[in-house]
């Protein structure tokens, strides 16, 4: 079985050692490199081509918010798990819109970190409860009347719940006895109705309205 190849990027040695210990306890993962600054990380990403980078971006030694777009462009298909004390809603949302689907704070425990690693490598969404609180509060502040669940049909609500819980188009189609084309058509209509542009925004909508409960969230 191929192991998930992980690059650890954090300016703090103790943080990197702690993450390395967590990873080493899992036979399906391995640390292939460590970086304590942005220059080293950028070089290692290009040379090692890891499956996943675990990164605290919000430090002087690493890429700040403005430079993260350049890093994500450089990384291509490499996945990212952000573990940071950055609680700024706008910065978090911007990273999610760029395709960073896993975001934790440094208060998370070992089980949550391992779950986030596995989800991030698959391209699935994973946010810890603190990050969810930040994002949900942001949605509430910006909520519009068109975001009420009543603007969706019952079929659309079903599709929102399944997509937000991580189901792929083919899985939604199978569960609801629809064709994948029909599911995609519903998805486009839902995005248009709600005025949203990404799957992450759909997850936040589903959580905020109660369509998706936290127990179901983003497997």
HELIX and SHEET records of a PDB file:
HELIX    1   1 UNK A   13  UNK A   24  1                                  12    
HELIX    2   2 UNK A   38  UNK A   48  1                                  11    
HELIX    3   3 UNK A   65  UNK A   75  1                                  11    
HELIX    4   4 UNK A   89  UNK A   97  1                                   9    
HELIX    5   5 UNK A  110  UNK A  121  1                                  12    
HELIX    6   6 UNK A  129  UNK A  142  1                                  14    
HELIX    7   7 UNK A  145  UNK A  147  5                                   3    
HELIX    8   8 UNK A  149  UNK A  151  5                                   3    
HELIX    9   9 UNK A  154  UNK A  164  1                                  11    
HELIX   10  10 UNK A  169  UNK A  176  1                                   8    
HELIX   11  11 UNK A  180  UNK A  194  1                                  15    
HELIX   12  12 UNK A  199  UNK A  209  1                                  11    
HELIX   13  13 UNK A  214  UNK A  216  5                                   3    
SHEET    1   A 6 UNK A  29  UNK A  35  0                                        
SHEET    2   A 6 UNK A   4  UNK A   9  1                                        
SHEET    3   A 6 UNK A  52  UNK A  55  1                                        
SHEET    4   A 6 UNK A  79  UNK A  83  1                                        
SHEET    5   A 6 UNK A 102  UNK A 104  1                                        
SHEET    6   A 6 UNK A 126  UNK A 127  1                                        
END                                                                             
